[in-house]
């Protein structure tokens, strides 16, 4: 272990062996296996985290359940004060936590720091939200009656997060749920357990300062065991799952089978339409960040480029030049723009996708190779020019592959854009108001996110995040996404002396 890694672990109260089950604030010894946390850039083990077993998982959920009985009665603005303090503590630890994200996940250091900033931002949002959990008032058809709705906390929330955003997605759920009066049970990805343990240490400090327990809890473990148990657990009225469409479908079916609720943030196959009226300088910058950032391992990664036939050659030339100059290497090194894929299996998957694309007539314009000279998990960001949108293009390969197709009419471009199973993020680059408005209309993009002259990645926390079709339909983060963490109750009060019935019904004398 390098001196820098040792210092990083000390700064975050981590050791070479860390317990991974916490009922907030008690850390539980379990019979679970020790999960190695790997540095995907080198393949070296950073540290170990002990996973939960069923007994310790049940104890953790019981602690969250017990805490809910008290936490839900704390006034929402007071709940917001604890989240404000969590945000402030994250500010204090932004650098070491962001570097740990980069070390364990493989995204470059600026993106790791940006992910922690996203946590800070959602805490700020949640603090304001704690005074804005609004309901509506309605006029009753009956005299001397008052109708209104109010929102109540749901209970302990199950959060199952993915490896590509080890901490931000947890905060989207946990900060909002906490101000809504819910407690949280978190199962992080087995690929990034160490960052979850670090965040739990910080959450424990904040809870202790406010004299509460069990609002934030942790259960590191295998998805097939702990994740499945969470999906089946009737004590968790809501499961927020971020991951693959394949696993998300199983989670949705299991949770629905017990009449629970789910928030699903699943696959993306995001496209940018580039029209003849596009600013190509802006387009190149947006595509480079969207397609290459996080080594193509974002759900919002730009994977398809649908370009007007009059500008496709010029844009391809610009992108090839830009791709050829992208520095690949250790994500913690200054100047690196592309780090490793998370696993060697991801490298294999990328190479298989490229073989299929080329068999279908695709031409690799740049990249297309693994880089074992740098490390086992490194690849070259790749552009493939496709004659048409074949099956492999319509699938999500979690790697830096950008497929480029051309079109002749805007209607053809939108049809091609929508002709995939996923519906997360989308964008159009154009200086034409009509083209932009068409893309944003009901006949345009079918995605949950649609941008004009902005790429597919980099969503702000103020808007609700999520997508349609096989992306799952969930919404997290901003806007009114908070409603998913609460239950709506309609109330009618009769303040008169008679009992009129609705719809003018007469019953008896």
N, C-alpha and C positions, 0 to 999 in steps of 0.2 A: 504494500500500500504506500502510495506516495505521501510525502510530507503535506502536500496541499490537501489531499483527501483526508488525512488524519485531522488536520486543522478544521476542515469543513465539518466532519462528524462531531468533533468536540464542540464547535460553535452551536450545533443544533441538538446537543445532549444525546448524541447517538454513540453507540459502541460497535464493536465487531459482531456482537450478538445482541439482538433486540427483541423484546417481547412484542407481539403484534396484535394482542387482544387487550382492549382497554374499555372498562365500563365507565370511564370518565369520573374520577381520575385514577382509579385503581387498575394497575396492569396485572393481568392474570397469567399465571403459569398454566400451560396446557400440555396435552400429549401430542399436539400437532407437530408436523414435520417442520424442519428448519428450511426456509426458502432462501436460496442465495439471491442477492441483488447484484446483477452484473453491470459492468460498464460496457455498453455495446460497442464503444469505440476500440476497446482493447480486449474484451472478453474476460477481463479479470474480475474476480469477486470483490465487491466493495465491502459488503457486510452480509450478515444473515438476519432474517426475521422469522420468528416462530409463528406458525399459522395457528388459527383457532381450531379447536375441535368442537363437536356439537355441544358438549356440556358448557364450554366457555362461551360459545356463541349464544346459547340460551340465557346464560347469566348476563351477558351484555345487553341483550334485548330486554330482559327483565329489568335491568337498571334503567334503560331508556324509558321503559313503560312506567316505572315508578316515578321517574323524574318528570314525566309528562303531566302527572296529576297535580304537581306543584307549579311547573313552568307555565302551563296554560293559563293560570290565574295571575301571573305577573302581568301588570299593565304593558301593553305593546310598546309604548315609548321607553319603558324601563328595559324591556328585552332589547330594544335598539341600542341602549347604552352599552350593553355587553358586546354587541357586534361592533360598535364603534371602537371599543377597546381592542377587539380582535384585529380590526383593520390597522390600528396604531401599532400593535405588536408585529404585525406582518410588515409594516413599514420599517420597523427596527431590524427585522431579520430578512429583508428583501434580498440582499446580496447573497448571504450563504444559502438561503432556501432556493433562490433562483439558480445558483451554481449547482446545487444538488439535483435540481430538475434536469439541468443540462448533463450532468454526470451520469445520472441513472437512466434517463430516457434517451439521451443522444441528440436532443435539439441544441442549437447553438446557444451560447451564453446570453446574447441579447434577447433571444426568444424565451429562455428560462426566466430571466428577470422580468420580461414582459408578462409572463404567465402569473408571476406573483403580483405584479401590478394589477392584473385583472382581478385577482382576489381582493386586493385593496379597494379597487373601484366598486366591486359588487357589495363590499361591506358598507361603503359610503352610500350606495344606492339603497341598501336595506335599512340603514339608519333613517333616512328620509321616509321610506316606505312604512316604517313602524308607526308613523302618525297619519298614514293615508290608506288604511285598510277599509275602504269605503264600501257601504252598502247603499241601496236605493230606497226611496220612499215611493209608494204608488197610491193613487186615489182609488178608494173603494167605491163600488157601486151601491153599497149599503150605507144608509145614513148613520152618522155618529160611530163610524168605524175608521180605524187607521191601519194602513198596511205598510210594511217595510220589510227589508231583508237584512240579515246580518250574517257575518262569516265567523265560523268557529274553527279552532285548530283541529286537525285530523287525528294526530297521534304520533307515535314514533314512525319516522320516515326511513325507508331503506334506500341507500344510495350505492349503486354499483357503477364504478367509474372505469374508464379505459386507460390504457398505458400512454396514449399520445398527449393527453393533458392530465398529468398525474395529480394536480392540485386544483386547477382552476374550475373544472367541472364540479368537483366536490363543493367548492365555495358557492357556485351558482345556486346549488340546491340548499346547502346547509345554512348559509346566511339568510336566505329568504325564508326557509322553513322555520328557522329559529325565531325571527321576529313575528312570524305568524302564530307562534306558540307551540310549534312542534319540536320534538327531540329527534335526533338523527343517529342512525346506525350505518356506518360506512364500510363497504368492502371494496378496497382498491384492486387494481389489476395486480396479478402475481408478478408481473414484470417490473413493477415500480413500487414495491412495498415500503422502501426506506423513506421516501418522501412523505408517505402517509403517516408513518410513525413520527416523523419530525413535526408535521402539522398537528398531530394529536398532542404532542408535548406542549406546543404553543396554546392549543385550545384548552388544555388542562390548566395552564397558568391563568388564563382569562376566567375560566369558570371558578377557580379557587378565589380569585380576587373579588368575584361577585357573590361568593357564598352559595354556589349552586353546583350540582353534580349531574352527570348523565345527559346533559343536553347534546354533547358531542361524544360519540363512542366509536370504537373501531374494532373490526373483525377481519384481519388479513386472512385470506384462505383461498383455496381452490374454487373456481367458479362452479364446477360440477358438484361440489359438496356444499360450501357455504352459500354460494350464489343461488343454488337450487333451493336450499333451506329457506333463504330469504324470500324467494318467489312463492313458496308454499306457506309461509308463516302468516297466519291470520292476525297476529299481533301488529303487523306492519300494514296499515291500510293503504299505503302508497309505496310503490317501488319505482324509483327513477333509475333507468338503465341506459348506459351509453356503451355502445359496442357494435358488433356486427349485426347485420340484418338476420342472419341465420340464428344466432343466439337470441336476439331480440324477439323473434317470432315465438320461440319457446317460452321466454319470460312472459310475453303478453298472454299467451294461452294459459299458462299456469296461474298467473295473477287473476285473469278474468274468470278462471274456473272457480275461484273462491270469492268472486265478486269484489276483488280489490281494484284499486286504480293503478295505472302505470303512466309514466312519462318515458317515452322512447325516443332516443337520439341515436339513429342507426346510420346506415351507409349513405354515402354521397357520391355522385358522379357528375361533378359540376362543370358547366360549360360557360364559355364566354363567346358571344356572337360579336364579330368584328365587321362592321359595315364599311361600305365604300366611303362613308363620311367620317370615319374614325380618326382620331388623333393617334397616329402610330407610335409616337414617342411615349405618350401616356400608356398606351396598350402594352408595349414591351415591358415597361416597369411593372405594371400590374400582373402580367402573365408570369414574369420571372419570379416575383414574390409568391404568387398564388400556386405555381406549379412546382417550384423548387424548395420553397420554405418548408422546414421540418422534414426535409427529404421526402416530400410527398406523402407524409403520414398524418395529414389533417383530414377530418371529415369534410372540410370545406376546400380542400386542395383543388386547383384547376386541373382537370383531367382531359377536357375536350376543348378544342378551339375551332369554332365554326366561322370561316372567314370568307368574305365576298371575293368572288373570283378575280375581280380587278385589282385587289391588293394582296392576295394570298402569297404571291411569290416574293414581293417586297418584305412582307412581314416575316416570312420564313427565313429570309436572309438575315434580317435583323436579330431574330431570336437565336439562330445558329451562332452568330457572332457573340451574342450575350452569354449563351450557355457555355461556349468554349472558354470563357474567362472566369467562370464561377469557381472559387477556391473550395476544394473538398478536403476535409481533414478532421482533426480532433475538435469537437464542438466547443471546448473551453479555450482554444487558441484564438487570439485576436485575428480578425480577418477571415476566419472560416465562415462560409455561408451555407455549406451542406455538410452535415454530420452523417452518422451511420444510420442504416435501418435498424430496427429494434432487435431482429433475430436473423440468423442465417436462413431460416425458413422463408422469411420475407424476400431475401435475395433470390432464392430458388423460384419463388412465385413470380417475381418480376421477370426473370429470364424466360420462364415458361410463357408468360403473357407476350413478351416480345417475339418469341418464336411463332406463336399463333398469329400475331399481327402481321408478321412478314409472310407467313404462309397465305394470309388473306390479301396479299398485294401491298402491304405496307412497306414503306421505305424509311429506314432509320437515317435521319438527317444529321444527328449529332448524338454522342453518348452511346448507350446500349450495352455497356460492358460492366462486369463486376470489377472491383478494384482490390483484390486480395493483397496487393503491394502496400496498401494503406492499412487494411484490416479486413477481417472475414465478413463484416457486415456492410462494407462500403460499396456503393455503385455510382455509376455516372448518371446524372440527370439526362433524360432521353427525350428526343422529339421524334415522332413517327408520323410521316405524311401518309394519310390513308385515302384510297380512292372512294371509299364509302364507309358508313358506320356499321361495321360488322359486329358479331356477338362479343368479341373480346373488348371492343370499345365500349359496349354497353354494360360491361361488368366493372366493378370497382376493384382495381389492383392497388393495394396500399403501398405505393412506391412512386418515385418521381418519373412517371411516364406521361407525356403530353401528346395526345393524338390531334392532328390537324386535318380538317376536312374543309372543302370549299362549297359555296352555294351561289345561286344566281339571283333568287328573289328572297325578300325578307320573310315571306310566308313559308318558304321552303326551309329557311334557317330556323324559324321557331318550331316547325314540325320536327326537324332533326333534333333540336335542343330538347324537346319534350319526350322524344321517343326512347326513353330509358326508364327503368323501374324506379330509380331513386328520384327524390325531389327536394334536395336540401337548399343549395345556394346556386345563384345564377347571376349573369351580368351581360350587359351589352355596352359596347363602345361605339358611340356615334355622336355627331354634332347635329343630327336631325331630330327636332322635337317630335315629329310624327313617328319616326322609328322608335324613339325612346318610349313614347306614350303607348304605342302598340305593344311593346315588350312588357310594359307594366299593366296592361289591361287584362280583362278576364280571358281574352283570347291569346294572351302572350305567355310568359313564363308560368309554368305550373309548380314552381318551387316555393318553399316557405320564405326564402330570401331572394329578392330581385334587385339588382343594383344597376345604376347607369353611370358609366365612366368611373367605376370603382371595381376592383377585382372581386373574386368570390370569397377570399379569405379576409380576416381582420374585422369581424363583426364587433360592434360596440355593445357594452353590457346594457345600455339603455333600451334597446329594442328586444323584443321576445325572439329567442333563438330556437330554430327548429325547422322541420321540413315535412313534406307530404309524401304520399305513396309509400315506398318501402323504407323511407327515412323514419317512418313511425308516427308522424303527426304530433309529436310532443312539442312543448314550448317551455323554455327555461330562461332564466336571467331576468330581463327587464320587462317594460310595459306592464300588462296585467297577468303575467305568468304566475304571480303569487297566488292566484285563485286556485291553482291546482293543488296547493298545499293546505287548503282549507275546505270546509264543507259549508254550503249555502243553506240558510234556514229562512223561510218566509214566515213572517209573523203578522197576525191580524188581531187587533185589539178592539173590542166593543166597549165604548165608554158611555153608551146610552142605557136606557131602561127596557128596551124591547129586543127581540131576537129575530130580525128579518133574515131570510135565507137568500143566498145568492141565486141569480137567474130568475128571481121573482117567484120561486117555488113556494106554494102554500102547502103546509103539512099539518093536518088537524085543524082545530078551531083557531 
